[in-house]
Amino acid sequence: MNITLSVDEKIAERARATAQAMGKSLNQMVREYLEQLAGRATLDAEVEELRRTSGQGNSNGWKFDREEIYAERLNRYRGA
C-alpha cells in the first residue's frame, strides 16, 4: 500500500539524514515505525486481555520478586 504524507520540509530533511546515518532510507524507517506501532496495538490488546482475566488464578499468597527470580536464574547458570 502506498501512503502520501505531508511533512514539514526541514523535518523530512533531518529525518532523511538520520535514516541515512543509520544505513536506512526514510521510507524504510517510516515502514518500520508503522510496523512497531501496529505491533504495539496488538500487544496493548493482549495486555488488556491479561489484565481483564487476571486474578482468576491462585498464587497462594506468592508475590513477584525480581531479585528472587534473578537469583534463581544465576544459580541455574552457575550450575547450583
C-alpha positions in Angstrom: 0.0 0.0 0.0 1.3 3.5 -0.8 0.7 6.3 1.7 1.2 10.0 1.0 2.2 12.1 4.0 2.5 15.8 4.4 5.6 16.7 6.5 7.5 19.9 7.0 10.4 20.0 4.6 13.0 20.7 7.3 11.7 17.8 9.4 11.9 15.5 6.4 15.4 16.5 5.6 16.6 15.9 9.2 14.7 12.6 9.3 16.3 11.6 6.0 19.8 12.4 7.3 19.2 10.4 10.5 17.9 7.5 8.4 20.9 7.7 6.2 23.3 7.7 9.2 21.6 4.5 10.3 22.1 3.0 6.9 18.4 3.1 6.0 16.1 5.0 3.8 13.4 7.3 5.2 10.8 5.1 3.6 12.3 2.1 5.5 12.3 4.0 8.8 8.7 5.0 8.4 7.7 1.5 7.4 9.4 0.0 10.4 7.8 2.6 12.7 4.4 1.8 11.4 5.1 -2.0 11.9 6.1 -1.2 15.5 3.0 0.9 16.0 0.7 -1.8 14.7 2.5 -4.4 16.8 2.2 -2.2 19.9 -1.6 -2.0 19.3 -1.7 -5.8 19.2 0.5 -6.0 22.4 -1.8 -3.5 24.1 -4.8 -5.6 23.3 -3.1 -8.7 24.7 -2.0 -6.9 27.9 -5.6 -5.6 28.4 -6.9 -9.1 28.0 -4.5 -10.3 30.6 -5.5 -7.5 33.0 -9.1 -8.3 32.4 -8.6 -12.0 33.2 -6.0 -11.7 35.9 -6.8 -12.6 39.5 -8.6 -15.7 38.4 -5.7 -18.0 39.5 -4.4 -18.9 42.9 -0.9 -17.7 43.8 -1.2 -19.0 47.4 0.0 -15.6 48.5 3.1 -15.6 46.4 4.2 -12.2 45.1 6.5 -11.5 42.2 10.1 -10.7 43.4 12.5 -9.7 40.7 15.6 -10.3 42.9 14.4 -13.8 43.7 13.9 -14.6 40.0 17.3 -13.2 39.1 19.0 -15.2 41.9 17.3 -18.4 40.7 18.5 -17.8 37.1 22.0 -17.0 38.3 22.1 -20.3 40.4 20.9 -22.2 37.4 23.5 -20.6 35.2 26.2 -21.4 37.7 25.0 -25.0 37.9 24.0 -24.7 41.6 
